[in-house]
Amino acid sequence: MEKLAFKALYGILIANMQFQNDTGDVMLNQERVCEMTRLAIFDQEEGRGCRPMIQYFRKDYIAKELLKSFITGTAAFFLFAGTLVLYRMEELLEQINSIDIRQTVIRGILLYAVWMAVYLSVTYAVYYMRYTKGRQKVKQYYLHLKRVNKIYREEDQV
């Protein structure tokens, strides 16, 4: 990771060098180097996590995550219910003739509905906040990118 950061920073420094004609001295534009360093750090640390905020609208991003959570929540509920049934197998076999199946099924459906409502509500809140924070980070990234472009344009005019 450190090697990648060093290589990226070294590449930025080399890209920003301007040679004077007479003496051959190297001059660096410090403002541009700082901005490009911020861009490189963002790309390496947070760029991958913020990619969905660029690719999707908020509604689509949250819907995709809710669908994934629906599948995993359903699997988790039935895994838990199956484990509970196996744990209480002896009690169930002793009371097999006196169990009201209709009431048990209704209770299971209600528990599933409550579980999914809570699970999906938490999922919605978490991914809503992630999208909002990621979108703010992307806006800051674009702000730095505009500054770098402005510096390049100013240098081209000189």
TORMISE-743480 format. One line per field, with one value per atom (N, C-alpha, C, O, CB): atom name; x, z, y; residue in three letters. Coordinates in steps of 0.1 Angstrom, whole numbers, plus 5000, padded with zeros to 4 digits. Glycine has a CB too. Example, Ala and Ser with C-alpha at 12.3 -4.5 7.8 and 13.67 -1.06 7.14 Angstrom:
<sites>
a = (N;CA;C;O;CB;N;CA;C;O;CB)
x = (5132;5123;5132;5142;5113;5128;5137;5129;5134;5141)
z = (5078;5078;5078;5085;5090;5071;5071;5079;5080;5057)
y = (4943;4955;4967;4967;4955;4978;4989;5000;5011;4994)
r = (ALA;ALA;ALA;ALA;ALA;SER;SER;SER;SER;SER)
</sites>
This chain:
<sites>
a = (N;CA;C;O;CB;N;CA;C;O;CB;N;CA;C;O;CB;N;CA;C;O;CB;N;CA;C;O;CB;N;CA;C;O;CB;N;CA;C;O;CB;N;CA;C;O;CB;N;CA;C;O;CB;N;CA;C;O;CB;N;CA;C;O;CB;N;CA;C;O;CB;N;CA;C;O;CB;N;CA;C;O;CB;N;CA;C;O;CB;N;CA;C;O;CB;N;CA;C;O;CB;N;CA;C;O;CB;N;CA;C;O;CB;N;CA;C;O;CB;N;CA;C;O;CB;N;CA;C;O;CB;N;CA;C;O;CB;N;CA;C;O;CB;N;CA;C;O;CB;N;CA;C;O;CB;N;CA;C;O;CB;N;CA;C;O;CB;N;CA;C;O;CB;N;CA;C;O;CB;N;CA;C;O;CB;N;CA;C;O;CB;N;CA;C;O;CB;N;CA;C;O;CB;N;CA;C;O;CB;N;CA;C;O;CB;N;CA;C;O;CB;N;CA;C;O;CB;N;CA;C;O;CB;N;CA;C;O;CB;N;CA;C;O;CB;N;CA;C;O;CB;N;CA;C;O;CB;N;CA;C;O;CB;N;CA;C;O;CB;N;CA;C;O;CB;N;CA;C;O;CB;N;CA;C;O;CB;N;CA;C;O;CB;N;CA;C;O;CB;N;CA;C;O;CB;N;CA;C;O;CB;N;CA;C;O;CB;N;CA;C;O;CB;N;CA;C;O;CB;N;CA;C;O;CB;N;CA;C;O;CB;N;CA;C;O;CB;N;CA;C;O;CB;N;CA;C;O;CB;N;CA;C;O;CB;N;CA;C;O;CB;N;CA;C;O;CB;N;CA;C;O;CB;N;CA;C;O;CB;N;CA;C;O;CB;N;CA;C;O;CB;N;CA;C;O;CB;N;CA;C;O;CB;N;CA;C;O;CB;N;CA;C;O;CB;N;CA;C;O;CB;N;CA;C;O;CB;N;CA;C;O;CB;N;CA;C;O;CB;N;CA;C;O;CB;N;CA;C;O;CB;N;CA;C;O;CB;N;CA;C;O;CB;N;CA;C;O;CB;N;CA;C;O;CB;N;CA;C;O;CB;N;CA;C;O;CB;N;CA;C;O;CB;N;CA;C;O;CB;N;CA;C;O;CB;N;CA;C;O;CB;N;CA;C;O;CB;N;CA;C;O;CB;N;CA;C;O;CB;N;CA;C;O;CB;N;CA;C;O;CB;N;CA;C;O;CB;N;CA;C;O;CB;N;CA;C;O;CB;N;CA;C;O;CB;N;CA;C;O;CB;N;CA;C;O;CB;N;CA;C;O;CB;N;CA;C;O;CB;N;CA;C;O;CB;N;CA;C;O;CB;N;CA;C;O;CB;N;CA;C;O;CB;N;CA;C;O;CB;N;CA;C;O;CB;N;CA;C;O;CB;N;CA;C;O;CB;N;CA;C;O;CB;N;CA;C;O;CB;N;CA;C;O;CB;N;CA;C;O;CB;N;CA;C;O;CB;N;CA;C;O;CB;N;CA;C;O;CB;N;CA;C;O;CB;N;CA;C;O;CB;N;CA;C;O;CB;N;CA;C;O;CB;N;CA;C;O;CB;N;CA;C;O;CB;N;CA;C;O;CB;N;CA;C;O;CB;N;CA;C;O;CB;N;CA;C;O;CB;N;CA;C;O;CB;N;CA;C;O;CB;N;CA;C;O;CB;N;CA;C;O;CB;N;CA;C;O;CB;N;CA;C;O;CB;N;CA;C;O;CB;N;CA;C;O;CB;N;CA;C;O;CB;N;CA;C;O;CB;N;CA;C;O;CB;N;CA;C;O;CB;N;CA;C;O;CB;N;CA;C;O;CB;N;CA;C;O;CB;N;CA;C;O;CB;N;CA;C;O;CB;N;CA;C;O;CB;N;CA;C;O;CB;N;CA;C;O;CB;N;CA;C;O;CB;N;CA;C;O;CB;N;CA;C;O;CB;N;CA;C;O;CB;N;CA;C;O;CB;N;CA;C;O;CB;N;CA;C;O;CB;N;CA;C;O;CB;N;CA;C;O;CB;N;CA;C;O;CB;N;CA;C;O;CB;N;CA;C;O;CB;N;CA;C;O;CB)
x = (5008;5000;5009;5006;4991;5019;5028;5036;5038;5038;5039;5046;5037;5042;5051;5024;5015;5013;5013;5001;5012;5011;5023;5022;5008;5035;5048;5048;5052;5060;5045;5045;5036;5039;5042;5024;5014;5019;5017;5000;5024;5029;5041;5042;5033;5050;5062;5057;5062;5071;5047;5041;5035;5036;5031;5029;5023;5034;5033;5014;5044;5055;5062;5065;5066;5064;5071;5062;5066;5074;5049;5039;5038;5035;5025;5042;5040;5053;5054;5035;5064;5076;5076;5071;5088;5082;5083;5098;5103;5074;5104;5118;5120;5113;5125;5129;5131;5141;5150;5137;5140;5148;5163;5172;5143;5166;5180;5188;5199;5180;5183;5192;5189;5198;5190;5178;5175;5170;5168;5187;5167;5162;5148;5140;5163;5144;5131;5122;5126;5132;5111;5101;5088;5084;5098;5083;5070;5059;5062;5072;5048;5036;5030;5024;5025;5033;5029;5014;5009;5034;5006;4992;4986;4978;4985;4992;4987;4992;4984;4993;5004;5009;5000;4996;5023;4996;4987;4974;4969;4986;4968;4955;4956;4947;4949;4966;4967;4970;4966;4978;4977;4980;4967;4964;4990;4958;4945;4937;4930;4938;4938;4930;4935;4928;4931;4949;4955;4951;4948;4970;4952;4948;4934;4931;4951;4925;4911;4909;4902;4902;4916;4914;4919;4912;4922;4929;4935;4927;4925;4949;4922;4916;4901;4895;4919;4894;4879;4873;4861;4875;4881;4875;4867;4856;4887;4871;4864;4850;4840;4872;4850;4838;4828;4816;4841;4833;4824;4819;4812;4830;4824;4821;4806;4800;4828;4798;4784;4777;4766;4778;4782;4775;4776;4768;4782;4785;4787;4778;4772;4801;4777;4771;4756;4748;4776;4750;4736;4730;4737;4734;4717;4709;4706;4707;4696;4703;4701;4690;4692;4696;4679;4668;4672;4669;4656;4680;4684;4695;4694;4691;4704;4714;4707;4711;4724;4698;4691;4682;4682;4682;4676;4668;4676;4672;4660;4688;4697;4701;4701;4709;4705;4709;4697;4699;4715;4685;4674;4670;4667;4661;4672;4670;4680;4676;4671;4693;4703;4700;4701;4717;4695;4692;4680;4679;4690;4670;4658;4662;4657;4648;4671;4676;4684;4681;4685;4693;4701;4693;4695;4713;4683;4675;4666;4663;4666;4660;4652;4660;4656;4646;4672;4681;4684;4684;4694;4687;4691;4679;4680;4695;4667;4655;4653;4650;4643;4653;4650;4661;4659;4648;4674;4685;4683;4685;4698;4679;4676;4664;4665;4674;4654;4642;4645;4640;4630;4653;4657;4665;4663;4664;4674;4682;4674;4676;4693;4664;4655;4647;4645;4646;4642;4634;4643;4638;4628;4655;4664;4667;4668;4677;4669;4672;4660;4662;4675;4648;4636;4629;4617;4626;4637;4631;4624;4613;4642;4630;4625;4611;4602;4634;4610;4597;4587;4575;4599;4591;4581;4576;4564;4588;4585;4581;4571;4562;4593;4573;4565;4551;4541;4571;4550;4537;4532;4523;4539;4536;4533;4518;4512;4539;4510;4496;4488;4476;4491;4494;4486;4490;4484;4488;4498;4503;4492;4487;4517;4488;4479;4487;4494;4470;4487;4495;4492;4501;4494;4479;4475;4480;4486;4459;4479;4485;4500;4505;4480;4506;4521;4526;4535;4526;4519;4522;4520;4528;4514;4508;4505;4516;4520;4491;4519;4530;4543;4550;4531;4546;4559;4559;4569;4561;4547;4546;4547;4554;4533;4541;4542;4556;4561;4532;4563;4577;4585;4594;4582;4583;4591;4588;4597;4587;4575;4572;4578;4584;4557;4578;4584;4599;4605;4581;4605;4620;4624;4634;4624;4617;4620;4618;4626;4613;4607;4605;4616;4621;4591;4620;4631;4644;4652;4633;4647;4660;4661;4671;4661;4650;4650;4650;4655;4638;4644;4644;4658;4663;4635;4665;4679;4688;4696;4685;4685;4693;4690;4700;4689;4678;4675;4682;4688;4660;4682;4688;4704;4710;4685;4710;4724;4728;4738;4729;4722;4726;4722;4728;4720;4712;4708;4720;4724;4695;4724;4735;4748;4756;4737;4751;4763;4763;4773;4765;4751;4751;4752;4759;4737;4746;4747;4761;4766;4738;4768;4782;4791;4800;4787;4789;4797;4795;4805;4794;4783;4780;4787;4792;4765;4788;4795;4810;4816;4793;4815;4830;4832;4843;4834;4823;4825;4824;4832;4814;4815;4815;4828;4832;4803;4834;4847;4857;4866;4851;4857;4866;4865;4875;4864;4853;4851;4855;4860;4836;4854;4858;4874;4879;4854;4881;4895;4899;4909;4901;4891;4894;4892;4900;4885;4882;4880;4891;4896;4867;4897;4908;4920;4927;4911;4923;4934;4932;4942;4936;4921;4918;4920;4925;4904;4916;4917;4932;4936;4910;4940;4954;4961;4969;4961;4957;4962;4959;4967;4957;4946;4942;4950;4954;4927;4952;4960;4974;4980;4960;4980;4994;4995;5005;4999;4984;4984;4983;4989;4973;4977;4975;4988;4991;4964;4997;5010;5020;5031;5015)
z = (5000;5000;5000;4993;5012;5008;5009;4996;4992;5021;4990;4977;4966;4958;4972;4966;4957;4959;4950;4958;4972;4975;4971;4965;4990;4973;4969;4954;4949;4975;4947;4932;4927;4917;4926;4933;4928;4931;4922;4935;4942;4946;4937;4932;4960;4934;4926;4911;4905;4926;4907;4893;4893;4882;4890;4903;4903;4903;4896;4916;4911;4911;4897;4893;4922;4891;4878;4868;4859;4873;4868;4859;4861;4851;4861;4873;4875;4874;4876;4889;4870;4868;4856;4845;4867;4857;4846;4845;4855;4847;4834;4833;4827;4817;4824;4833;4827;4816;4816;4839;4806;4794;4797;4792;4783;4804;4805;4815;4811;4810;4827;4837;4838;4844;4850;4834;4836;4850;4853;4833;4858;4871;4871;4861;4880;4881;4881;4890;4902;4886;4885;4893;4895;4885;4886;4907;4909;4913;4920;4920;4908;4911;4924;4923;4900;4936;4948;4950;4955;4960;4945;4946;4938;4943;4941;4926;4918;4924;4923;4904;4929;4936;4948;4949;4940;4956;4967;4963;4968;4976;4953;4948;4942;4945;4938;4934;4928;4938;4937;4917;4949;4960;4967;4970;4970;4969;4975;4967;4972;4978;4954;4944;4945;4945;4930;4945;4945;4958;4958;4943;4969;4982;4982;4987;4994;4977;4977;4968;4972;4971;4956;4947;4954;4952;4935;4962;4968;4980;4983;4971;4988;5001;5000;5004;5011;4993;4994;4980;4979;5000;4970;4956;4953;4947;4946;4957;4954;4962;4956;4958;4974;4982;4977;4979;4996;4970;4965;4951;4945;4966;4945;4931;4928;4919;4926;4937;4935;4936;4930;4946;4943;4944;4931;4928;4955;4922;4909;4899;4890;4904;4901;4891;4892;4883;4892;4905;4907;4913;4919;4917;4910;4917;4931;4933;4909;4940;4954;4955;4962;4963;4948;4949;4943;4949;4941;4932;4926;4935;4937;4913;4941;4950;4962;4966;4955;4968;4980;4977;4984;4987;4965;4961;4959;4962;4948;4953;4951;4964;4966;4943;4974;4987;4994;5002;4995;4993;4999;4994;5001;4998;4981;4975;4980;4983;4959;4981;4986;5001;5005;4985;5008;5022;5024;5034;5029;5015;5016;5014;5022;5005;5005;5003;5015;5020;4990;5020;5032;5044;5053;5034;5046;5058;5058;5068;5058;5046;5045;5049;5056;5031;5043;5046;5061;5067;5038;5067;5081;5090;5099;5085;5086;5094;5094;5104;5089;5082;5081;5087;5092;5066;5086;5092;5108;5114;5089;5113;5127;5131;5141;5131;5123;5126;5126;5134;5117;5116;5115;5127;5132;5102;5131;5142;5155;5163;5144;5156;5168;5168;5178;5168;5156;5155;5159;5166;5141;5154;5157;5172;5178;5149;5178;5192;5201;5211;5196;5197;5204;5198;5200;5205;5191;5184;5194;5191;5176;5205;5215;5220;5221;5227;5223;5228;5217;5220;5232;5205;5194;5191;5189;5181;5192;5190;5201;5199;5189;5214;5224;5223;5227;5238;5218;5216;5202;5199;5221;5194;5179;5177;5168;5172;5186;5183;5189;5185;5190;5198;5204;5199;5203;5219;5189;5184;5174;5165;5177;5175;5165;5153;5155;5172;5142;5131;5125;5122;5120;5124;5119;5127;5121;5118;5140;5149;5148;5148;5163;5147;5146;5133;5133;5147;5122;5109;5109;5104;5097;5115;5115;5124;5120;5121;5135;5144;5136;5137;5157;5129;5121;5110;5108;5114;5104;5093;5100;5094;5086;5111;5118;5122;5121;5130;5128;5132;5120;5121;5139;5109;5097;5092;5088;5086;5092;5088;5097;5092;5088;5110;5119;5117;5117;5134;5116;5114;5101;5101;5113;5090;5078;5078;5072;5066;5085;5086;5093;5089;5093;5104;5112;5104;5103;5126;5098;5091;5079;5076;5086;5071;5060;5064;5056;5051;5075;5080;5083;5080;5092;5090;5094;5081;5080;5103;5072;5059;5052;5047;5050;5051;5045;5051;5044;5045;5064;5072;5069;5067;5087;5070;5068;5054;5053;5071;5044;5030;5026;5017;5021;5032;5029;5034;5027;5036;5046;5052;5044;5042;5067;5041;5033;5019;5015;5030;5013;5000;5002;4994;4993;5012;5015;5018;5012;5026;5026;5030;5018;5015;5041;5010;4998;4988;4981;4993;4986;4976;4980;4971;4975;4993;4997;4994;4990;5012;4996;4993;4978;4974;4998;4970;4956;4951;4943;4948;4958;4955;4958;4951;4962;4969;4973;4963;4960;4987;4958;4948;4936;4930;4945;4931;4919;4921;4911;4915;4933;4936;4934;4928;4950;4939;4938;4923;4918;4947;4916;4902;4894;4885;4896;4897;4890;4893;4885;4895;4906;4909;4901;4896;4924;4899;4891;4877;4871;4892;4871;4858;4856;4846;4853;4866;4866;4866;4859;4878;4874;4874;4861;4856;4886;4855;4842;4831;4823;4837;4832;4822;4824;4814;4823;4837;4840;4835;4830;4855;4836;4832;4816;4811;4837;4810;4795;4790;4779;4790;4797;4792;4794;4787;4800;4803;4806;4796;4796;4819)
y = (4988;5000;5013;5022;5000;5012;5024;5026;5037;5022;5015;5016;5022;5030;5002;5018;5024;5039;5047;5017;5043;5057;5065;5076;5059;5059;5065;5067;5077;5058;5056;5056;5067;5074;5043;5067;5077;5091;5100;5075;5093;5107;5110;5122;5107;5101;5103;5106;5115;5091;5099;5102;5116;5122;5091;5120;5133;5144;5154;5135;5142;5151;5152;5163;5147;5141;5141;5148;5155;5127;5145;5152;5167;5174;5145;5172;5186;5194;5206;5188;5187;5194;5203;5199;5184;5215;5224;5228;5233;5236;5226;5230;5244;5247;5219;5251;5264;5263;5254;5274;5271;5270;5273;5266;5279;5283;5288;5279;5275;5302;5277;5271;5256;5249;5278;5251;5237;5234;5222;5229;5244;5241;5236;5239;5254;5229;5223;5231;5234;5208;5235;5243;5234;5228;5257;5234;5227;5237;5247;5217;5234;5242;5236;5225;5243;5242;5235;5234;5223;5244;5243;5242;5230;5223;5255;5228;5217;5204;5194;5219;5203;5191;5187;5176;5193;5197;5195;5189;5180;5207;5196;5191;5177;5169;5201;5175;5161;5151;5139;5162;5154;5145;5141;5130;5151;5151;5149;5139;5130;5162;5142;5133;5119;5109;5139;5117;5104;5097;5085;5105;5104;5097;5093;5082;5107;5101;5098;5085;5076;5109;5085;5073;5061;5050;5076;5061;5049;5045;5033;5051;5054;5051;5049;5039;5061;5059;5059;5058;5057;5072;5058;5058;5046;5047;5059;5034;5022;5022;5017;5010;5027;5027;5037;5035;5030;5047;5058;5056;5064;5072;5045;5043;5041;5046;5030;5034;5033;5046;5047;5023;5056;5069;5076;5086;5077;5072;5078;5071;5076;5079;5058;5049;5049;5047;5035;5051;5049;5062;5070;5037;5063;5073;5067;5055;5077;5076;5072;5061;5051;5084;5063;5053;5039;5029;5058;5039;5027;5020;5008;5029;5028;5022;5016;5004;5033;5023;5017;5005;4996;5028;5006;4994;4982;4971;4998;4984;4972;4966;4954;4977;4975;4970;4964;4954;4981;4969;4963;4949;4940;4972;4948;4934;4924;4913;4935;4928;4919;4916;4905;4925;4926;4924;4915;4908;4937;4917;4908;4893;4885;4912;4891;4877;4872;4861;4876;4880;4875;4875;4866;4885;4884;4884;4872;4866;4896;4868;4856;4844;4835;4855;4843;4831;4831;4820;4832;4842;4843;4838;4831;4857;4843;4839;4824;4818;4847;4818;4804;4796;4785;4800;4801;4794;4794;4784;4800;4805;4806;4798;4791;4821;4798;4790;4775;4768;4794;4771;4757;4753;4742;4755;4761;4758;4757;4748;4769;4766;4765;4753;4747;4778;4749;4736;4724;4715;4735;4724;4713;4713;4702;4714;4724;4725;4720;4714;4739;4723;4719;4706;4704;4730;4698;4687;4677;4672;4679;4675;4665;4670;4662;4663;4683;4689;4688;4684;4703;4691;4690;4676;4674;4696;4666;4652;4647;4639;4643;4652;4648;4655;4648;4652;4667;4674;4674;4682;4688;4665;4665;4665;4671;4654;4657;4656;4668;4670;4643;4675;4686;4700;4710;4686;4701;4714;4719;4711;4713;4731;4737;4743;4753;4749;4736;4739;4753;4760;4728;4756;4769;4780;4790;4769;4779;4790;4791;4802;4787;4779;4779;4786;4793;4765;4783;4789;4804;4811;4782;4808;4822;4830;4840;4825;4823;4829;4830;4840;4821;4820;4820;4831;4838;4807;4833;4843;4857;4866;4842;4859;4872;4875;4886;4872;4865;4867;4870;4879;4854;4863;4866;4881;4888;4856;4885;4899;4909;4919;4900;4907;4916;4916;4927;4913;4905;4904;4911;4919;4889;4909;4915;4930;4938;4909;4935;4949;4956;4967;4952;4950;4956;4956;4966;4949;4944;4942;4952;4958;4928;4953;4962;4976;4985;4959;4980;4994;4998;5009;4996;4989;4991;4992;5001;4980;4983;4984;4997;5003;4972;5001;5014;5026;5034;5017;5026;5037;5037;5047;5036;5025;5024;5028;5036;5010;5023;5026;5040;5046;5016;5046;5060;5069;5078;5064;5066;5074;5072;5082;5071;5060;5057;5064;5070;5042;5064;5071;5086;5093;5068;5092;5106;5110;5120;5110;5103;5106;5104;5112;5097;5093;5090;5101;5105;5077;5106;5116;5129;5136;5118;5132;5144;5143;5153;5147;5131;5129;5130;5136;5115;5125;5126;5141;5145;5118;5149;5163;5170;5179;5170;5166;5172;5168;5176;5168;5156;5151;5159;5163;5136;5161;5169;5184;5190;5169;5189;5203;5203;5213;5207;5194;5194;5192;5197;5182;5183;5181;5194;5197;5170;5202;5215;5224;5232;5221;5224;5233;5229;5238;5232;5216;5212;5216;5221;5196;5215;5219;5234;5239;5215;5242;5256;5260;5269;5263;5253;5256;5253;5260;5247;5241;5238;5249;5253;5224;5254;5264;5277;5283;5266;5281;5293;5291;5301;5295;5279;5277;5277;5282;5264;5272;5272;5286;5289;5263;5295;5309;5317;5326;5316;5312;5320;5316;5321;5317)
r = (MET;MET;MET;MET;MET;GLU;GLU;GLU;GLU;GLU;LYS;LYS;LYS;LYS;LYS;LEU;LEU;LEU;LEU;LEU;ALA;ALA;ALA;ALA;ALA;PHE;PHE;PHE;PHE;PHE;LYS;LYS;LYS;LYS;LYS;ALA;ALA;ALA;ALA;ALA;LEU;LEU;LEU;LEU;LEU;TYR;TYR;TYR;TYR;TYR;GLY;GLY;GLY;GLY;GLY;ILE;ILE;ILE;ILE;ILE;LEU;LEU;LEU;LEU;LEU;ILE;ILE;ILE;ILE;ILE;ALA;ALA;ALA;ALA;ALA;ASN;ASN;ASN;ASN;ASN;MET;MET;MET;MET;MET;GLN;GLN;GLN;GLN;GLN;PHE;PHE;PHE;PHE;PHE;GLN;GLN;GLN;GLN;GLN;ASN;ASN;ASN;ASN;ASN;ASP;ASP;ASP;ASP;ASP;THR;THR;THR;THR;THR;GLY;GLY;GLY;GLY;GLY;ASP;ASP;ASP;ASP;ASP;VAL;VAL;VAL;VAL;VAL;MET;MET;MET;MET;MET;LEU;LEU;LEU;LEU;LEU;ASN;ASN;ASN;ASN;ASN;GLN;GLN;GLN;GLN;GLN;GLU;GLU;GLU;GLU;GLU;ARG;ARG;ARG;ARG;ARG;VAL;VAL;VAL;VAL;VAL;CYS;CYS;CYS;CYS;CYS;GLU;GLU;GLU;GLU;GLU;MET;MET;MET;MET;MET;THR;THR;THR;THR;THR;ARG;ARG;ARG;ARG;ARG;LEU;LEU;LEU;LEU;LEU;ALA;ALA;ALA;ALA;ALA;ILE;ILE;ILE;ILE;ILE;PHE;PHE;PHE;PHE;PHE;ASP;ASP;ASP;ASP;ASP;GLN;GLN;GLN;GLN;GLN;GLU;GLU;GLU;GLU;GLU;GLU;GLU;GLU;GLU;GLU;GLY;GLY;GLY;GLY;GLY;ARG;ARG;ARG;ARG;ARG;GLY;GLY;GLY;GLY;GLY;CYS;CYS;CYS;CYS;CYS;ARG;ARG;ARG;ARG;ARG;PRO;PRO;PRO;PRO;PRO;MET;MET;MET;MET;MET;ILE;ILE;ILE;ILE;ILE;GLN;GLN;GLN;GLN;GLN;TYR;TYR;TYR;TYR;TYR;PHE;PHE;PHE;PHE;PHE;ARG;ARG;ARG;ARG;ARG;LYS;LYS;LYS;LYS;LYS;ASP;ASP;ASP;ASP;ASP;TYR;TYR;TYR;TYR;TYR;ILE;ILE;ILE;ILE;ILE;ALA;ALA;ALA;ALA;ALA;LYS;LYS;LYS;LYS;LYS;GLU;GLU;GLU;GLU;GLU;LEU;LEU;LEU;LEU;LEU;LEU;LEU;LEU;LEU;LEU;LYS;LYS;LYS;LYS;LYS;SER;SER;SER;SER;SER;PHE;PHE;PHE;PHE;PHE;ILE;ILE;ILE;ILE;ILE;THR;THR;THR;THR;THR;GLY;GLY;GLY;GLY;GLY;THR;THR;THR;THR;THR;ALA;ALA;ALA;ALA;ALA;ALA;ALA;ALA;ALA;ALA;PHE;PHE;PHE;PHE;PHE;PHE;PHE;PHE;PHE;PHE;LEU;LEU;LEU;LEU;LEU;PHE;PHE;PHE;PHE;PHE;ALA;ALA;ALA;ALA;ALA;GLY;GLY;GLY;GLY;GLY;THR;THR;THR;THR;THR;LEU;LEU;LEU;LEU;LEU;VAL;VAL;VAL;VAL;VAL;LEU;LEU;LEU;LEU;LEU;TYR;TYR;TYR;TYR;TYR;ARG;ARG;ARG;ARG;ARG;MET;MET;MET;MET;MET;GLU;GLU;GLU;GLU;GLU;GLU;GLU;GLU;GLU;GLU;LEU;LEU;LEU;LEU;LEU;LEU;LEU;LEU;LEU;LEU;GLU;GLU;GLU;GLU;GLU;GLN;GLN;GLN;GLN;GLN;ILE;ILE;ILE;ILE;ILE;ASN;ASN;ASN;ASN;ASN;SER;SER;SER;SER;SER;ILE;ILE;ILE;ILE;ILE;ASP;ASP;ASP;ASP;ASP;ILE;ILE;ILE;ILE;ILE;ARG;ARG;ARG;ARG;ARG;GLN;GLN;GLN;GLN;GLN;THR;THR;THR;THR;THR;VAL;VAL;VAL;VAL;VAL;ILE;ILE;ILE;ILE;ILE;ARG;ARG;ARG;ARG;ARG;GLY;GLY;GLY;GLY;GLY;ILE;ILE;ILE;ILE;ILE;LEU;LEU;LEU;LEU;LEU;LEU;LEU;LEU;LEU;LEU;TYR;TYR;TYR;TYR;TYR;ALA;ALA;ALA;ALA;ALA;VAL;VAL;VAL;VAL;VAL;TRP;TRP;TRP;TRP;TRP;MET;MET;MET;MET;MET;ALA;ALA;ALA;ALA;ALA;VAL;VAL;VAL;VAL;VAL;TYR;TYR;TYR;TYR;TYR;LEU;LEU;LEU;LEU;LEU;SER;SER;SER;SER;SER;VAL;VAL;VAL;VAL;VAL;THR;THR;THR;THR;THR;TYR;TYR;TYR;TYR;TYR;ALA;ALA;ALA;ALA;ALA;VAL;VAL;VAL;VAL;VAL;TYR;TYR;TYR;TYR;TYR;TYR;TYR;TYR;TYR;TYR;MET;MET;MET;MET;MET;ARG;ARG;ARG;ARG;ARG;TYR;TYR;TYR;TYR;TYR;THR;THR;THR;THR;THR;LYS;LYS;LYS;LYS;LYS;GLY;GLY;GLY;GLY;GLY;ARG;ARG;ARG;ARG;ARG;GLN;GLN;GLN;GLN;GLN;LYS;LYS;LYS;LYS;LYS;VAL;VAL;VAL;VAL;VAL;LYS;LYS;LYS;LYS;LYS;GLN;GLN;GLN;GLN;GLN;TYR;TYR;TYR;TYR;TYR;TYR;TYR;TYR;TYR;TYR;LEU;LEU;LEU;LEU;LEU;HIS;HIS;HIS;HIS;HIS;LEU;LEU;LEU;LEU;LEU;LYS;LYS;LYS;LYS;LYS;ARG;ARG;ARG;ARG;ARG;VAL;VAL;VAL;VAL;VAL;ASN;ASN;ASN;ASN;ASN;LYS;LYS;LYS;LYS;LYS;ILE;ILE;ILE;ILE;ILE;TYR;TYR;TYR;TYR;TYR;ARG;ARG;ARG;ARG;ARG;GLU;GLU;GLU;GLU;GLU;GLU;GLU;GLU;GLU;GLU;ASP;ASP;ASP;ASP;ASP;GLN;GLN;GLN;GLN;GLN;VAL;VAL;VAL;VAL;VAL)
</sites>
